[in-house]
Amino acid sequence: MLKIKTLLFIFLSTSSFSFAQNCTCESNYQWVKKTFEENDAGYQYIIDKKGLPAYQAHNNEFLNRIKNSKSDTECTQTIYEWLKFFRSGHISIKMIEKENQQAQPQPVVSAINSNTEIIKVDIEKFKKEVSSKKDSDIEGIWEVQPYTIGIKKFGDVYKGFIIQSGADNWKPYDLKLTFNADKTKGTFYLRNKSGQEINNIRFIGKNYLEINDFTLKRVSPKFEKEEGIETYFEAAQAGKPFLKQINKTTLLLRIPSFNGALKKDIDSVITANQSKIESTENLIIDIRNNGGGSDNSFAKIIPYIYTNPIRSVRTQLYSTKLNNQRMLDLYDNYQKYGIPAEEKEYLKKAYDKLNQNLGKFVSLQDDGKIVGITKIDKISPYPKNVGIIINEGNGSTAEEFLLAVKQSKKVKLFGTTTAGVLDISNMYFVNSPCNEFKLGYSLSKSFRIPEMAIDGKGIQPDYYIDKTIPDYQWIDHVSDILNEK
């Protein structure tokens, strides 16, 4: 990853493109191929690893697919798949017109339902019936924004109907979802009334129901809150960091992202809870699905975790005329990127150093060393134990954080193996010749590879949490271990 003094710039995104009038799928592919080969920091590393014959065979296969592409969507996906020969992350194809929209996998949908089924039910009577239910089952009243939905069994079929709606095209009594009695198949109607196939139905405690990617919260009948599950949903849905006490000896710090824009929020949470952190035995840090951001964002956490010097293997930048424009852009637009004025001259010196070493990998650290060592004079007695919850959604800077903190004698990692998206990083975006999309590739390579490669492997937990423990129980599970229950 590229460090400009204290700043780190990492971009993760994928998207698609459409063709300008004079562009073809093949010409776009050839430009992507040439640009990537000449400028990506990880290109030669993978060629050396996989071999040139494998790459040539890969190119031949994809050129045939490119020539037979029937649409811009198909071509886009094919070029993106071509890029995945090199790695699974820190690559992208991105529309200029829709830069802020990331490509999402499209659900399996049926045709838009213009004739919505009306469920004949007495809603007021239904409300009274379910309010007196003692069993925690699917029948009841549920909320998922912007709807309140009633779910009732009709023969061998469950049907969910609108009770209240915040969407103009959905009215009371409209059929919103339906599934069979054994909950193996059904249909959920989206806001535009297209039907999404239901492939997952899961109860979480007594008060939550997951249907595909939607989480329904029970309104009626009412059951007592289950604190562990409430904490799980608070953590899963959090857009910003928070800290809460989950028992007398354990704190939970949730950090959903290390995005540089959240640094002030992370710092604020830690500062506001300093006395609690410094007097509580156990700290759980939940970073599940934290995809990365800036190293600066976790700097304030380190002093509480630290027990011995932390060794951080640095990165080197691949110098090309195209790549070095990024450093010049940072220099010319330092205020736009929030770079302190006193660091502006450093950027110019870095640009000059890179330009003097075209075609080479260049280390920008003043001391010329490939490893940085962090030393802190004081070791905080609390927390005594730190459990960090991880999963396959952790990549980039989140993995850099884990490599640093797992060197502490206080720290254990819990969960599943991370994404493995770190060795080749620091993305840069360039416009295609027809100016309708951007290619995203990487500028830097870690000195850590190949001996300690993370890409394609990930970081493994010290305590693997297997599938018999559902995700909503992970926090309690880690707490039990830290408290030796």
C-alpha positions in Angstrom: 0.0 0.0 0.0 1.2 3.5 -0.8 1.9 5.7 2.2 2.4 9.4 1.6 3.8 10.3 5.0 0.7 9.6 7.0 -1.8 9.2 4.2 -3.0 6.1 2.4 -5.1 6.0 -0.7 -6.9 2.7 -1.5 -9.8 2.3 -3.9 -12.0 -0.9 -4.2 -14.7 -1.0 -6.9 -16.0 -2.8 -9.8 -18.4 -1.7 -12.5 -19.3 -2.1 -16.1 -19.1 0.1 -19.2 -21.0 0.8 -22.4 -19.4 1.4 -25.8 -18.8 4.8 -27.4 -19.8 5.0 -31.1 -16.3 4.1 -32.5 -15.3 1.5 -29.9 -15.7 -2.2 -30.1 -15.4 -4.8 -27.4 -12.2 -6.1 -29.0 -10.6 -2.6 -29.1 -11.5 -2.0 -25.5 -10.1 -5.3 -24.5 -6.8 -4.7 -26.3 -6.4 -1.3 -24.6 -7.1 -2.8 -21.2 -4.6 -5.6 -21.9 -1.8 -3.3 -23.0 -2.3 -0.8 -20.2 -2.4 -3.5 -17.5 0.7 -5.3 -18.9 2.7 -2.0 -19.0 1.6 -0.5 -15.7 0.1 -2.8 -13.1 2.5 -3.5 -10.2 1.4 -7.1 -9.9 1.5 -8.1 -13.6 5.0 -9.5 -13.8 4.7 -11.2 -10.4 1.8 -13.3 -11.6 3.4 -14.0 -14.9 6.5 -15.3 -13.1 4.2 -17.3 -10.8 1.8 -18.9 -13.3 4.0 -18.9 -16.4 3.8 -17.3 -19.8 2.2 -20.3 -21.5 -0.7 -20.2 -19.0 -1.2 -16.4 -19.7 -1.1 -16.9 -23.5 -3.7 -19.7 -23.3 -5.8 -17.4 -21.1 -5.6 -14.6 -23.7 -6.5 -16.9 -26.5 -9.6 -18.2 -24.7 -10.8 -14.7 -23.8 -10.1 -13.1 -27.2 -12.5 -15.7 -28.7 -15.1 -14.8 -26.1 -14.5 -11.1 -26.6 -15.1 -11.4 -30.4 -18.3 -13.3 -29.8 -19.7 -10.9 -27.2 -23.3 -10.0 -27.9 -23.7 -6.9 -25.7 -21.8 -4.4 -23.7 -22.8 -6.1 -20.5 -21.4 -9.4 -21.7 -18.2 -7.8 -22.9 -17.8 -5.9 -19.6 -18.1 -9.1 -17.6 -15.7 -10.9 -19.9 -13.0 -8.3 -19.6 -13.4 -8.2 -15.8 -13.0 -12.0 -15.8 -9.9 -11.6 -17.9 -8.4 -9.3 -15.2 -9.1 -11.9 -12.5 -6.3 -14.1 -13.9 -4.1 -11.8 -11.9 -6.0 -11.4 -8.6 -9.5 -11.1 -7.2 -9.3 -7.6 -5.8 -7.7 -4.2 -6.5 -8.9 -4.4 -10.1 -11.9 -2.7 -11.7 -13.8 -1.6 -14.8 -15.9 1.4 -14.0 -18.3 3.6 -15.9 -17.4 7.3 -16.0 -21.1 8.3 -16.1 -21.9 6.2 -13.0 -18.7 6.4 -11.0 -20.4 6.2 -7.7 -22.3 3.1 -8.5 -20.6 -0.3 -7.8 -21.7 -3.2 -9.8 -24.0 -5.6 -7.8 -24.9 -9.1 -8.6 -28.3 -9.2 -10.2 -31.0 -11.3 -8.4 -32.9 -13.9 -10.2 -36.2 -12.2 -11.1 -39.3 -13.0 -12.9 -41.1 -10.5 -15.1 -42.6 -7.4 -13.4 -45.9 -8.2 -11.9 -48.4 -5.7 -13.2 -51.4 -7.5 -11.7 -50.5 -7.7 -8.0 -52.5 -10.3 -6.2 -54.8 -8.9 -3.5 -54.9 -11.0 -0.2 -58.4 -11.1 1.1 -57.9 -10.8 4.9 -59.5 -8.8 7.7 -56.3 -6.9 8.8 -57.8 -5.7 12.1 -58.9 -9.2 13.0 -55.5 -10.5 12.0 -53.8 -8.0 14.2 -55.8 -9.2 17.2 -55.2 -12.9 16.4 -51.4 -12.6 16.2 -51.1 -10.3 19.2 -52.2 -13.2 21.5 -49.9 -15.8 19.9 -47.5 -17.5 22.4 -45.4 -19.3 19.7 -42.6 -17.6 17.9 -43.3 -18.7 14.4 -43.5 -17.0 11.0 -47.1 -15.9 11.3 -47.2 -12.4 12.6 -46.6 -8.8 11.7 -43.1 -7.7 10.5 -41.3 -4.6 9.5 -38.8 -4.1 6.7 -38.4 -0.5 5.6 -40.6 1.0 4.2 -43.2 -1.7 4.8 -45.2 -3.3 7.5 -46.1 -6.8 6.4 -48.5 -9.4 7.7 -47.5 -13.1 7.2 -50.3 -15.7 7.4 -50.6 -19.3 6.4 -53.2 -20.1 3.8 -53.4 -23.9 3.4 -49.9 -25.1 2.5 -48.6 -21.7 1.6 -47.4 -18.7 3.6 -48.4 -15.3 2.2 -47.1 -11.9 3.2 -49.3 -8.9 2.5 -48.9 -5.2 2.9 -50.4 -3.6 6.1 -48.7 -0.3 5.7 -46.4 1.0 2.9 -44.0 3.9 2.4 -43.8 3.2 -1.3 -46.5 4.7 -3.5 -46.9 1.6 -5.7 -47.6 -0.7 -2.8 -51.0 -0.6 -1.1 -52.6 -2.5 1.9 -53.6 -6.1 1.0 -51.0 -6.3 -1.9 -49.1 -9.7 -1.9 -45.5 -8.9 -1.0 -44.1 -12.4 -0.6 -45.1 -16.1 -0.7 -43.4 -19.4 0.2 -44.3 -23.0 0.7 -44.9 -24.6 4.1 -41.5 -26.2 4.3 -39.8 -22.8 3.6 -37.7 -24.2 0.7 -38.9 -22.0 -2.1 -41.0 -18.9 -2.8 -41.0 -15.4 -4.2 -40.3 -11.9 -2.7 -41.7 -9.0 -4.8 -39.3 -6.1 -4.9 -40.2 -2.4 -4.9 -40.7 -2.4 -8.7 -42.9 -5.5 -8.3 -40.5 -7.8 -10.0 -40.3 -11.2 -8.3 -37.1 -12.3 -6.7 -36.7 -16.0 -6.0 -36.4 -16.8 -2.3 -33.4 -19.0 -1.7 -32.9 -18.4 2.0 -35.3 -18.2 5.0 -33.8 -18.0 8.4 -35.2 -17.3 11.9 -32.8 -15.3 14.1 -34.0 -15.7 17.7 -37.7 -14.9 18.2 -37.8 -11.4 16.7 -36.0 -11.4 13.4 -36.6 -13.2 10.1 -34.1 -13.2 7.2 -35.5 -13.6 3.7 -32.7 -13.5 1.1 -30.9 -10.2 1.8 -33.8 -8.6 3.7 -34.2 -8.6 7.5 -37.7 -8.4 8.9 -38.2 -7.3 12.5 -41.1 -8.6 14.4 -43.8 -6.2 15.4 -46.4 -8.6 16.8 -46.7 -10.8 18.8 -44.2 -9.2 21.1 -41.4 -11.2 22.7 -38.7 -10.2 25.1 -35.6 -8.8 23.4 -32.6 -11.1 23.2 -29.6 -8.9 23.9 -27.0 -11.0 22.1 -29.1 -10.9 18.9 -29.9 -7.2 19.3 -26.1 -6.5 19.6 -25.5 -8.6 16.5 -27.9 -6.5 14.4 -26.6 -3.3 15.8 -23.1 -4.3 14.7 -24.2 -5.7 11.3 -26.2 -2.6 10.4 -23.8 0.0 11.8 -22.5 2.6 9.3 -20.2 4.1 11.9 -18.1 2.7 14.7 -19.4 2.3 18.2 -18.5 0.9 21.6 -20.7 -0.8 24.1 -20.4 -2.9 27.2 -21.8 -6.4 26.8 -21.0 -7.7 30.3 -19.0 -6.6 33.4 -15.7 -7.7 32.0 -16.1 -7.2 28.2 -16.4 -4.3 25.8 -17.4 -4.5 22.1 -15.8 -2.1 19.6 -17.5 -2.3 16.2 -15.6 -0.9 13.2 -17.5 -1.4 10.0 -14.8 0.3 7.8 -11.4 1.9 8.0 -12.4 4.5 5.4 -10.4 7.6 5.9 -13.6 9.6 6.3 -14.4 7.5 9.4 -11.1 8.1 11.2 -12.5 11.0 13.2 -15.4 8.8 14.3 -13.2 6.0 15.3 -10.9 8.3 17.2 -13.9 10.0 18.8 -15.4 6.7 20.0 -12.0 5.6 21.5 -11.5 9.0 23.2 -15.0 9.1 24.7 -14.6 5.6 26.1 -11.0 5.8 27.2 -11.7 5.2 30.9 -13.8 2.2 30.1 -11.2 0.7 27.8 -8.4 1.3 30.3 -10.4 -0.4 33.1 -12.1 -3.4 31.4 -10.4 -6.8 31.2 -11.6 -7.9 27.7 -12.1 -6.0 24.4 -13.8 -7.5 21.4 -13.2 -5.7 18.1 -15.7 -6.7 15.4 -14.4 -5.8 11.9 -16.5 -8.3 9.9 -17.0 -7.1 6.3 -14.6 -4.2 6.9 -13.1 -3.9 3.4 -10.3 -1.5 4.2 -9.5 2.1 3.9 -6.6 4.0 5.5 -4.0 2.9 7.9 -4.4 6.1 9.8 -7.9 5.1 10.8 -6.7 2.4 13.2 -3.7 4.3 14.6 -5.5 5.3 17.8 -6.4 1.7 18.6 -2.8 0.4 18.6 -1.7 1.8 22.0 -4.4 -0.3 23.8 -3.3 -3.5 22.0 0.4 -3.0 21.9 2.7 -5.3 23.9 5.9 -5.4 21.8 7.4 -3.6 18.8 5.3 -4.0 15.7 7.0 -4.8 12.4 5.3 -3.6 9.3 6.6 -4.7 5.9 6.5 -1.8 3.5 5.5 -1.4 -0.2 7.3 -0.3 -3.3 5.8 1.6 -6.2 6.1 0.6 -9.9 7.3 3.6 -11.8 5.9 4.4 -15.2 5.0 7.6 -16.9 1.3 6.8 -16.5 1.6 5.6 -12.9 3.6 8.6 -11.8 0.8 11.0 -12.8 -1.0 9.9 -9.7 1.8 11.4 -7.5 1.6 14.6 -9.6 -2.1 14.7 -9.2 -1.7 14.5 -5.4 0.8 17.3 -5.6 -1.3 19.6 -7.8 -4.5 18.9 -5.9 -3.3 18.3 -2.3 -6.1 20.4 -0.8 -8.7 18.3 -2.7 -7.3 15.1 -1.1 -6.9 16.6 2.4 -3.1 16.5 2.3 -1.5 18.9 4.8 0.3 21.8 3.0 3.6 20.9 4.8 3.6 17.5 2.9 3.3 19.1 -0.5 7.0 19.3 -1.2 7.4 15.6 -0.2 5.0 14.7 -2.9 7.0 16.6 -5.5 10.2 14.9 -4.4 8.5 11.5 -4.6 7.3 12.3 -8.1 10.8 13.3 -9.1 12.3 10.1 -7.6 9.8 7.9 -9.4 10.4 9.7 -12.8 14.2 9.1 -12.4 13.5 5.3 -12.1 11.1 4.5 -14.9 10.4 0.8 -15.3 11.6 0.0 -11.7 10.0 -0.6 -8.3 10.8 2.3 -6.0 10.7 2.6 -2.3 9.8 6.1 -1.1 10.7 5.7 2.5 13.4 8.2 3.5 15.3 5.6 5.5 15.4 3.1 2.6 14.4 0.2 4.8 11.8 -2.4 3.8 10.4 -2.8 7.3 9.0 -0.1 9.6 9.1 -0.7 13.3 6.5 0.9 15.7 7.6 1.2 19.3 5.5 2.6 22.2 7.0 3.3 25.5 4.0 2.4 27.6 2.1 -1.0 27.6 -1.5 -0.5 28.7 -2.5 -3.0 31.4 -6.0 -3.0 30.1 -7.5 -4.6 28.1 -5.8 -7.8 29.1 -7.3 -9.8 26.3 -8.3 -8.7 22.8 -10.5 -10.8 20.5 -10.8 -9.6 16.9 -13.7 -11.0 14.9 -12.9 -11.5 11.2 -14.4 -13.0 8.1 -14.1 -13.3 4.3 -15.3 -9.7 4.0 -12.0 -8.3 5.3 -9.5 -7.1 2.8 -6.8 -4.5 2.1 -6.2 -2.1 5.0 -8.3 -4.4 7.3 -5.8 -7.1 6.6 -2.9 -4.7 7.2 -4.5 -4.0 10.6 -4.6 -7.7 11.4 -1.0 -8.2 10.4 0.0 -5.5 12.8 -2.2 -6.3 15.8 -1.7 -10.1 15.7 1.9 -9.4 16.7 0.6 -8.4 20.2 0.6 -11.0 22.9 -2.9 -9.8 23.9 -4.6 -10.5 20.6 -6.3 -13.5 19.2 -8.3 -13.6 15.9 -11.7 -15.3 15.7 -13.8 -16.2 12.7 -13.0 -17.3 9.2 -10.2 -16.6 6.7 -10.1 -13.1 5.3 -10.4 -12.1 1.6 -6.7 -12.1 0.7 -6.6 -8.7 -1.0 -3.5 -6.9 0.1 -0.1 -7.7 -1.6 -0.8 -5.7 -4.8 -2.7 -2.5 -3.9 -3.1 1.2 -4.1 -5.5 1.5 -7.0 -5.3 4.0 -9.8 -8.0 4.8 -12.4 -7.4 5.8 -16.0 -9.8 6.7 -18.8 -10.2 4.5 -21.8 -9.4 6.0 -25.3 -13.1 6.4 -26.0 -13.5 8.0 -22.6 -16.6 6.0 -21.6 -15.0 3.9 -18.8 -12.1 3.7 -16.4 -9.7 0.9 -15.8 -8.6 0.4 -12.2 -5.3 -1.3 -11.6 -2.6 -1.2 -8.8 0.5 0.8 -8.3 2.3 -0.9 -5.4 3.7 -4.3 -4.4 4.5 -5.4 -0.9 8.1 -6.4 0.0 6.4 -9.2 2.0 5.8 -11.4 -1.1 6.4 -14.1 -2.1 7.5 -15.4 1.4 4.4 -14.0 3.2 1.8 -13.6 0.5 -1.8 -12.7 1.5 -3.4 -12.4 -1.9 -5.4 -15.5 -2.7 -4.8 -16.9 0.7 -6.1 -14.5 3.3 -5.3 -14.3 7.0 -6.4 -17.3 9.1 -8.0 -16.9 12.5 -6.4 -18.3 15.7 -9.9 -19.6 16.6 -11.9 -20.9 13.6 -15.6 -20.3 14.1 -17.3 -23.2 12.2 -20.7 -23.2 10.6 -22.4 -24.8 13.6 -22.1 -21.4 15.3 -24.4 -18.9 13.4 -23.0 -15.5 12.7 -25.4 -13.8 15.2 -23.8 -15.8 18.0 -20.1 -15.0 17.2 -19.9 -12.1 19.6 -21.2 -14.1 22.5 -19.0 -17.0 21.5 -15.8 -14.9 21.6 -16.9 -13.3 24.9 -17.3 -16.8 26.4 -13.8 -17.8 25.3 -12.2 -14.5 26.6 -14.1 -15.0 29.9 -13.1 -18.7 29.9 -16.7 -20.0 30.0 
